[in-house]
Amino acid sequence: MSDAMAVLPVGKTLEQEKPVLLVENKLAAGKHRFSLVVVNESGVESEAVSLDVSVTAGRVLPVRPVTPIDTGLIR
C-alpha cells in the first residue's frame, strides 16, 4: 500500500488496512461529519463513532515586508 495521502470522497466510504490516515482534502467552510467503523478479522463491525468538524472561512491579512536593521548603526 502506498504512503501517499488519501483524498476523502464526499459521501462515500474509504476502506484501508492501515490504522493511520493522512488526508490531503482541504475542507470548505461549513459543517463536516466524519465517521469511523472498524472491522475485525472476523468481519465484525464496530459501532460507528462520529466526529463533527466546523470550519469557518478566514481572511489572511497581508503582512508588510520587514526591512533588515543596518547593524553598522548599532553600537
HUWO-V484059 format. One record per residue. RES is the residue in one letter. PSI is psi in degrees with one decimal (999 if undefined). Layout:
RES;PSI / RES;PSI
This chain:
M;142.6 / S;153.8 / D;8.8 / A;152.3 / M;146.5 / A;151.3 / V;119.6 / L;119.4 / P;124.2 / V;127.2 / G;9.1 / K;162.1 / T;138.8 / L;122.2 / E;138.6 / Q;159.9 / E;-24.0 / K;146.8 / P;-0.2 / V;139.2 / L;117.5 / L;128.3 / V;138.4 / E;-2.8 / N;143.4 / K;126.9 / L;132.4 / A;159.1 / A;140.0 / G;-169.6 / K;138.4 / H;143.0 / R;131.1 / F;136.8 / S;143.6 / L;128.6 / V;129.2 / V;134.8 / V;124.5 / N;-179.8 / E;-22.3 / S;-0.8 / G;8.3 / V;127.9 / E;141.5 / S;168.0 / E;147.6 / A;137.9 / V;128.3 / S;149.3 / L;124.1 / D;131.2 / V;132.9 / S;121.2 / V;127.2 / T;145.0 / A;137.2 / G;161.2 / R;140.1 / V;115.2 / L;139.4 / P;148.5 / V;135.0 / R;145.6 / P;146.6 / V;129.6 / T;126.3 / P;148.8 / I;136.6 / D;104.7 / T;-14.5 / G;-17.6 / L;-13.4 / I;129.1 / R;999
